Structures are given as structure tokens and as C-alpha cells.
């Protein structure tokens, strides 16, 4: 079970990094935001936010478990 949680953790870190890179490119490097459709923005941002919430929840549960 611990191995599954570790694999999910590493996958979520990868998704958050990819989503963060896309967010940086979208916000700071693309001048005309109408070129990128809304569904592509949502495809990157929604899984990134979900994985970020998983990382935060896992951090707090591990912190609570250590005490």
C-alpha cells in the first residue's frame, strides 16, 4: 500500500510541475490569450490543482502520523 501512495505522490509531482510550466508560459509568454482555447487551459489546470491538493493533504497526514 505504501508503494502505491509513493507512486501516486511522484505522479502528482510530475503533473504539478507540467501544469506549473504551462501556467508560467500561458501567463507570461503568451501575449494573445485568445490563441489558446479555454479547454486546453482547463486540461492543464484542473489536474494540476487536484494533484497539488493531494500533495498538501498527504503532507499534513504524514506530519500528523509522525507525532
C-alpha positions in Angstrom: 0.0 0.0 0.0 2.8 2.4 0.8 4.3 1.7 -2.6 1.1 2.8 -4.3 1.0 6.0 -2.3 4.6 6.8 -3.2 3.9 6.2 -6.9 0.8 8.5 -6.7 2.9 11.1 -5.0 5.6 11.0 -7.7 3.0 11.1 -10.5 1.2 14.1 -8.8 4.5 15.9 -8.5 5.1 15.4 -12.2 1.6 16.6 -13.1 2.0 19.7 -10.9 5.4 20.6 -12.5 3.9 20.2 -16.0 0.9 22.3 -15.0 3.1 24.9 -13.5 5.3 25.2 -16.6 2.2 25.5 -18.7 0.8 28.2 -16.4 4.0 30.1 -16.5 4.1 30.0 -20.3 0.4 30.9 -20.5 0.6 33.9 -18.1 4.0 35.4 -19.0 5.0 34.3 -22.5 1.7 34.2 -24.5 0.6 37.7 -25.3 -2.6 37.0 -27.1 -4.6 34.7 -24.7 -7.3 34.1 -27.3 -5.0 31.8 -29.3 -5.2 29.2 -26.6 -8.7 27.7 -26.2 -10.3 27.5 -22.8 -10.5 23.7 -22.8 -6.7 23.4 -23.2 -6.2 25.7 -20.3 -8.6 23.6 -18.2 -7.0 20.3 -19.3 -3.7 21.5 -17.7 -5.0 23.5 -14.7 -7.7 21.2 -13.2 -5.5 18.1 -12.9 -2.6 20.3 -11.6 -4.8 21.7 -8.9 -6.1 18.2 -7.9 -2.6 16.8 -7.7 -1.5 19.9 -5.7 -4.3 19.3 -3.2 -3.3 15.6 -3.0 0.3 16.6 -2.2 -0.8 19.0 0.5 -3.2 16.5 2.1 -0.6 13.8 2.1 1.9 16.2 3.7 -0.5 17.0 6.6 -1.4 13.4 7.1 2.3 12.3 7.2 3.0 15.2 9.6 0.2 14.2 11.9 1.2 10.5 11.7 4.8 11.3 12.8 3.6 12.8 16.1 
